[in-house]
């Protein structure tokens, strides 16, 4: 068989420009049909890609900086319609900032995220920032997540409360590929701690960002208890000491870990197509498809952000105090080799908790675990605060000078 002649870079660039130009025209048409304002940020990015003959992989939709009553609002609907009409399979990341999303918008987005139907839209990251997402919407979005290829979700500044989080966690149950979940300033209270603790134990999430909520000591304690116990269990097992995970509530969760089936997630990840391989002229087009490695499901975290969460023992619940939380936190610090980043600033832990944390950091170093970047509030003795900072500081590796050749 005769091989097809390869297209020149100029021809490939023209093909890319045609794809993006068509996408822009369709988007502008749908904005007119739906009485929606055109997102200036999205249009600028599309025009830039046309000029540079590049495909657009990051779709960014943002509300106007200054709003006028006479102008219609920017909405998500025209963009979703354009993605479907053009079968635009090159989008990898979707950012929606300060755009009000209706229940219908979320339902349509959930359909696009699912890897079903004639066309797959493999978004690996979505960021829905300050979009007014309510309890129903977050639960609807959650139902689609186990059928997507998302590895990162940012939902900051959406006040969907504890009930909304419960629905999201239910949808994410057993997810084997989501690695980052950010829910800062979402008005989450102490009840969310138990939902999040179980979520982390049964999924592949390794970065959990929760700054600006109201978990208090009780919620934060419920979040970290099982992963702290599990970290100690693994550490003692490595050293040859027998250790069972404490707590009756932890045992069923550990048993569930062994029964979590990753078949569905394996099918989704290995069977998914890297759409960058279809971009004209890309290196991946020439090399062919590559299988992605499946992330590991397990009760561990690499990054945990709990800044400004009312962790001070003065909350309304009062069932768990700051000292009890600090004791479990120190267990996590001493034994978790996965943990690399811990943010606790904006919480008044006090001097006694500060000393406990300092002691845990010292033992972590003695165990030769990887460096831990930690941030705490200055509301403790200055010497303790400085010592925590020094013990958590990453040490720069000494660079060897190359010998000059004679």
Secondary structure as GFF3:
##gff-version 3
##sequence-region A 1 406
A	DSSP	alpha_helix	9	33	.	.	.	ID=ss1
A	DSSP	alpha_helix	40	52	.	.	.	ID=ss2
A	DSSP	beta_strand	58	62	.	.	.	ID=ss3
A	DSSP	alpha_helix	77	86	.	.	.	ID=ss4
A	DSSP	beta_strand	93	97	.	.	.	ID=ss5
A	DSSP	alpha_helix	103	113	.	.	.	ID=ss6
A	DSSP	beta_strand	125	129	.	.	.	ID=ss7
A	DSSP	alpha_helix	135	145	.	.	.	ID=ss8
A	DSSP	beta_strand	152	154	.	.	.	ID=ss9
A	DSSP	alpha_helix	161	172	.	.	.	ID=ss10
A	DSSP	beta_strand	180	182	.	.	.	ID=ss11
A	DSSP	alpha_helix	192	202	.	.	.	ID=ss12
A	DSSP	beta_strand	207	209	.	.	.	ID=ss13
A	DSSP	alpha_helix	216	238	.	.	.	ID=ss14
A	DSSP	alpha_helix	248	259	.	.	.	ID=ss15
A	DSSP	alpha_helix	263	271	.	.	.	ID=ss16
A	DSSP	three_ten_helix	275	278	.	.	.	ID=ss17
A	DSSP	alpha_helix	283	287	.	.	.	ID=ss18
A	DSSP	beta_strand	303	305	.	.	.	ID=ss19
A	DSSP	alpha_helix	322	335	.	.	.	ID=ss20
A	DSSP	beta_strand	341	343	.	.	.	ID=ss21
A	DSSP	alpha_helix	350	366	.	.	.	ID=ss22
A	DSSP	beta_strand	373	375	.	.	.	ID=ss23
A	DSSP	alpha_helix	382	392	.	.	.	ID=ss24
###
